[in-house]
């Protein structure tokens, strides 16, 4: 396929768009609230009103404000601001839509007053965002490759294959400052360069989609909303490092994401954007999906590769690192969903553009799943360096019912609890680390004044205890003992000696466990002891 053919698909898709666009969220969260029936009733209402020639109803991915779903956006083309004579798109958001609301929404197109709950697309939750990874989420039909192509999809891959060498691609990613969005924040360009230089008969690219942190749904939403973006990023990475085979490792609990990825792979293969001689170049790249059983430890890269190989998903010591000896002993590049989703925009708009966003050491944006005791739960994408206060209190709307924000937990079970007094801290890798937490994959759980922080530490320790693979004794036994001590403290049966033992045991587990699961399991305990020690002492003394 030539560029002209790609542009013809985009042009045809644009010419077929009708003046009025109605977008209904069909991501997992809204589907669970019956959004598929909402979409069907909207289509029926359009037909009944004889508006099928001018109104198009589409199912789209996550529209981000999940707490108000099912969401429907009605875009009625251009309106002219008489004061400035400027044209803009006129859109209205409807919240908590039921199938019975469909006729009333369509009636507004005839000028009738809306009787359905309305939302604002200019509220702080949306206004504070900078969508790069999520730029197509809630805008395009995730099951139609033509919709992705119309949004400049696969143009970056074409440009890379026709006009750039692999080393130039690696250099572009390096200069962009992109760091891995899976948790550790390792420089993406440096990892790509290591795999590119590694010697091997074969090389592999793996997308780690085994998202298992409690309260996290960022990667799931990207795959459900914009699957071709992930495939394009993987293909560009494969070209850069010299790989011909890719795998997406995804947990079975994400059936909608799996189905949409499978559909996207078939569509891309049909149009010659995956498979042999992509865009009529010498580059071949195939992507297969491997479905995991939901073990949290398989998010760790060596355990993930063991699972793909058909073995039990347990980690092994490093070195050697996957970049040198990974899948079946060959050099392997592993990045997560959000990292790959950043690649195409960087190629299209340039490394300098991406590097201009964020902070000195943390470039670009970050997607967070905002959950817990906060008014606006959902997905947000903000520039690195945005303060916790802006995220939680402005965009999140603070705690419902005039409650008081006590803390926010970032980084999942591997992260820490940050008190409200530190909410002016910018969200970047170094700042969160200094507070005793981590960026993690992007989970962000807000807690109010009713939350007992010992309960929080015990909950995450129980999670790590249950998810430990059992291969190493410090994690297998240590997490059980830590959970027992936390339970003893919570029940008021502990002494100060138990608190001292808790801290000693946390240090042991952190420094002697085999993989990141055990090494980071004590983090919630350390952070709650650092900022909320008085709650531990109160339970012991009382």
N, C-alpha and C positions, 0 to 999 in steps of 0.2 A: 504494500500500500504506500502510495506517495502522499506528500503533505497536502497536495491539492484535493485528494480523495478524502483525507481527514477533515479538511475545511469544508468540503461539500456536505459531509454528514452533519457538521455543526450548523452550516447554513440552512440545510433542510429542516433540521430540528427547530431552529429559530423561526423559520417561516411557517411552521405548522402550529406554533403557539397561538392560542386564542387570546383575545383582549383581556378576558377576566380569568385569573388563575386562582383556583381554590386548592390549598395544600392541607392535607390531613395527615397528622403524624401517625405512622405505622411502625414506630420503633417498639421494642418489647414492652416498655412501661405503659405506653398508651394502648397497645394491643390488649394488654391485660385488663384495661378499663373499657374494652369493647370498641376501640377506635375503628376496627374493620367494619363493624356495623354502621358506624357513623359515616364512613366513606361511602358505603353502599347506599345509604339513605340520601346522602348529598347528591350522588349520581342520579338517583331516582327523582329527587326534587328538581334537579336541573332539567331532566327529560319532561317531567310533568309541567314545568313552566315554559317549555318550548324554547329553552336557552342553549341547547346543545351546540348550536353553531358558534356561539360567542363565549361560552363558559367551559372551562376545562377543569375537571377534578382529578387531582393526582395524589397518590400516596407518597409521602416523603419520609426521610429519616428523622432523627431526634431534633425537636424544636427547642430543646434545652430547659425550658421552665417546667420540669417534670411534675412538680407538685400541683400544677393546674391542669394537667391532662385529663382527658384527650384535648389536644389543641388543634384549632383550625385557623388558618390564615387566608384571608380573602384579599387578593391584590387586583385592583380594578384599573390597571394601566396608569396613565399619566394624568396628573392634575396640575394646573397652573396656579402659582402663587401670584395673585394680582399685584401685591405690593412690590415683589422683586422680579416679576415676569419670568420666574424660573420654573422649570418642570421637574416634577419628582413623582416617584411611585406612591400611590395611595394604597396603603395596606391597613387592614384591621385584623386584630387577633381576637379570637373567641376562646374562652376557657371552660374547662369541665363540660365539654359538649357531649350531649347524649344523642342517640339516633333520632329521638323525637324533636330535637332542636333543628334538624336539617331544613325543613320547610321555612322556618323563621329566618334562618341565615340567608337562604336564597331570596326570600321576600325583601331583604334589605337592598338587593340589586335593583328593585323597582321603587326604591325610595322609602320603603316602610321603616319605621323605627325598630331598632334592634331590641329584642326581648331576651336575648341570650347574654350570659355574662361576658363582658368585654375586658380585654387586657390592653396594656399599652406596650408598644414596641420601643418606646423611648424611655421607659422606666430605667432606673439605675442598673437593674439586673442585666439588661441588654446593652445599655449605653456604655458601660464600663468594659465591654468585651472587645477583643481584637481577634476575630476569627481568621486563622490561617489553616490549621488542621480541620476546623469545623466550618470552613467557608462554604461548603456545599451542603452541610447537614441541615435538613429542614427546607432545602431549596430544590433539590433534584430527586427524581425517582431512582432509588438505589438499584432497581432491578432492570434498568434500561441503560445500556452502554452509550446509546445515542445522547442521553441527557448528560452523561459525564463528558463526552466529547464536546458537546455544545458549551460546556463550562471550561474549555481549554484542556480537557483531559487528553492524555497521551501525547500532547505536543512536546512536553519536556523529554519524554522517552525518544521521540523522533529526533529532536534536536541533539540529544546525547549520541545516538547511534550514527547520525549522519554528519555531525559537525564537531564532535569532541573525541579526544582519546580517553582511554580509561584513567590515565594519570591526571588529566585535566579535570575529570569528574571528581576524583578524590581530592584534588587541590581545591575545587570549589566548595565541597562540603567542609573541608578543613578550615578554609577562610571564613565560612559562615559562622563558625563558633558553635554549631549545633552539638549538644551533648545528649547522650542517651537518655530517653525519657522513661526508661524502665525502673529507675530508682537510684542507681549509683552515680549517674551523671558523667560517665566516662566519655571523653571526646570522641564523637562519631567518626570524624575524619581520620583520627589516629588509628582507630580500630580498623577502618576500611583499608588504610595504608598497610597495616600489618598483614591482613589477609591477602592483599594484592601482591605483597612481596614474598609470601610464603610459597614454598615449592610443594607441588602435589599434582598427581595425575588428574584428580578431580577436586572441585571445590563446591561448597554448598552455601546457600543463604537460607537462614531460618528466621521466620517471624514468630516471636514469642507472644502468642495471644492467650496465654494461660493466666488470665487476670483473676486473682483469687482473694485479694484483700477485702475484708468486710467493708461494705459501704462504697466500694469502687465499681464504676461502670463506664469508665471513659473509653477503654478500648472496645468494649462491646458496642457502644453507641457509634463509634467510628466505622466499625465493620458493618453494622446494620445500615448505616446512613450513607456511606461513601466507600464501598468495597474496592472499586477500581483504583482509588487513590492509593490504597495499600499495595495492590498488585503493581501499579506503575512504579512506586518507590522501590519495591523489591527487585523489579527488572532493571532499574537504573543501578542499584547496588550490585546486582549480579554482573552487569557489564563492567562496572568499575573494578571489581575484584577478580573477574575471570571465572565466575561460576556458571554452571549450566543447569543446575537443579535447585529448586527452592521448596521449602516446606513451611506451611502455616500450622503451628501447633496450637490447637484451640480446645478448650474444655467442652465436654458434651452438654453442659448446662446452658450453652449458648446456641440453641437449635436455629433460631432465626438468623443469626450471624453466619452460621455454617451454611445454611441454604443460600443466602445471598452471595457468599463468597463462591460457592460452587457454581451458581448462575453466572457470576462475573467472570470466572475462569473460562467457562464454556464460551461466553460471548467474546472474550478477548482472543481466545484461540480461533474462533470462527472468522474474526476480522484480521487475523495475522499479527496480533499484538502480543501474543504469547505463543510458544511453540518453536518451530524451526524457521530460520531466516526472517526474524522479526523486522518488519518494515523493509523487506527485501534486502536485508543486510546479512553478513555472515554470522550474526549473533543468534544463538539458540538458547532458549530458557523455558523451562517447564516448571509449573508450580503444582504441588499436590498438598492435600489437607490431611493432617493427622489429628485424630480426635483423642484427647486425654480423658481419663476417668474422673478428673476433678481433684487430684492430689495437689495440695498447695505447694509441696516441696518441688513439684515438677516445673514450677516457675523458675527454679534455680537452673542455670544453663546446662550443667553437666547431667543433672537428673532428667532434664527435658530431652537431651540427646539420647540418653539411655532408653527413655520411653519410646522415642521414634525408632530406635534400633530394635524394638521389640523386647527389651529387657525390663526388669523392675526399675521403676523410676526412683533411683537413689543417687545422691551426688558422689563424686570422687574428688580427691585432692587436686589442687592446681598449684604449680604447673604440672603437665603442659596445659596451656590455655587453648580454648577452641580455635582461636585464630591460627594456631600452629598444628594442633592435632585434635580435631573435633569429631564430627559425625563419621563413624566407621574409620577413624584415624586420619581423615583428610581435613585440610584447612577449612574452617567454617566461620561464617559471619552470622552473628546473632544480634538482632535488634528487636525492639518491641513495636507494637502497632503504631503508636504515636510518633516514634522516631521515623519510621518509613513514611508516614503520612506527611511529614515535613519536607520530604526530598523533592517532590515535583515542584512545589512553589519556590524552593530555593533555586532550582535550575531555571525556572521560568523568569524569576525576578532578579536573580543574582545574589551572590554571597554578601555583597556590601549591604543590600537591602535588608537581609535577615539579620546581619550583624549590627545594624543600626537600632534594632529593637532589643529591649531588655537592659541588662547591666553589663559591666565590664567583663565579668567572668561567666555570666549566665545569659546567653543570647536567646532571642526569639520569645515565643509565648509558651504557656503551659496550660494544659487542660486539667481542670479539677472537677471531681464529683462532690458537690456540696450537699451534705446530708446532716441528719441529727436534729438538734433543737434550734432550728433556724426557719424563718418564714419561707424563704425562697429556696427550695431544694431543687437541684438539677445540675446541668453541666454549664461550666463557665470556662472561657479561654481568655486569659489575661496576659499582658506583657510581663516577663520576668522583672521583678523589682516592685510589683504592686504590693501594697502593704496588706497584712492580714486584716487590719481594721477595715480597709475599703472592701475587701472580699466578704468578710463576715457581716459587718454592720451596714454597709451601704448597698452592696449588690445582694447580699443574702437577706437584708432587711432585719437583722438582729433576731433575738429570741422572741417567739410569739407570746401574746398575752402579757406584754410589758415585763417579761422576765429579764433576768440579768445574765449576760454571757459570762461564763466562768473560765472556759478553756476551749481550745480546738486541738484535735488530734490529727496529725498529718503523718503520712507514710505507712498507714496500716499497722499490722502487728509489729513491723520492724521500726516504726516511728516513735514519736513521743508526744506528750501532752504539753501544749504551750499555754501559759496563763494569759488572761485578758490584759494584764499589765504590760505584756510584750507585744501587743497587737500592732504597734507602729513599726514593727520589724518588716523589712521588705522580704518578699518571698523569692529567695534564690537559694542555690545549693549551699553556699558558704554560710549565709545568715541562719538558715534553719539548723545547720549542723552545730553552729555556735550555741543555739538554744537547747541542744540535746535531742533534736529531732532530725528527720530527713525529709527530702522532697518525696521520695517514694514514687510510685506510679501516678499518684494524683488524688488519692482519697483524702477527704477533709471532713471530719466529723465534729460538729459543734456541740458543746455541752453547756447546760445552764446551771444555776445555783443549786438545783436539787440533785445534781450528779455527785455521787460519792467517788472520789478518785481512786480509792482502794478497790472498789468494784470494777472500775475501768481497767486497772492494771490486772486484776484477776481474770476479767473477761478475755483480754488479749493473751494472757498466759495460758488460759484454758484452750484457746484456739491453737496456739503453738504446740501445746502438749498433745492435743488430738491429731495435729497435722504432722508431727515429727515422724520421719520415716523409720527411726529406730536404729539407724546404722551406727551412730556414734553414741557412746554412753553419756557424755556430758549433756547432750540434748535429750536423749531418750529418758534418762533418769532425772536429770537436773530440772527439766521443766515440770515434772511431776512433783518434785520436792518444793519447787518455788510456788506452784499452785497450792500445795498443802499449807505452806507458811502464810500465803496471802489469805487463804480461807480461815486459818487460825486467827489471824489479825482481825479479819472482818467480823468474826463471831465473838470477839472480845476475850479470847482465851490465850492471847500471846503475851510475852514479856518483852522487855527491852533487849534481852539476849536473843530472842527470836528475830527482832528487827536487825540486829547486828549480823546474825546468821544469814538473813535474807540478802543483805548487801554483799556479804562474802560469797554466797552462792551465785548471785548474779554475775559477779566479777569472774568467777570460775567458768560459768557457762559461756559467757561472752568471749573469753579468751582461749577456750579449748575445744569448742564445737567445730565440727568438720565444715559446715557450710553456712551460708548467710542466714538460714532459718534460725539455727541455734545461736549464732553469734549475735543476732539482733533481737532475739526473744526477750532479753532483759530490758530493752530500751524503754518500754512504757513504765516499768518499775522504776528505773533510774530517774526518768523525767518527773514522775509523780512524787518521788521522794525529794527531788530537787526543789520543786515548787509547791508541793502540798504535803510536806512532812508532818505538819501539824495534824492532818487528818489521820495519819498513821498513829501518831502519839496519843491522840484523843481516844482512839479505839483501844489502845493498850492500857492507858491510865484509867479509863473508865470501867 
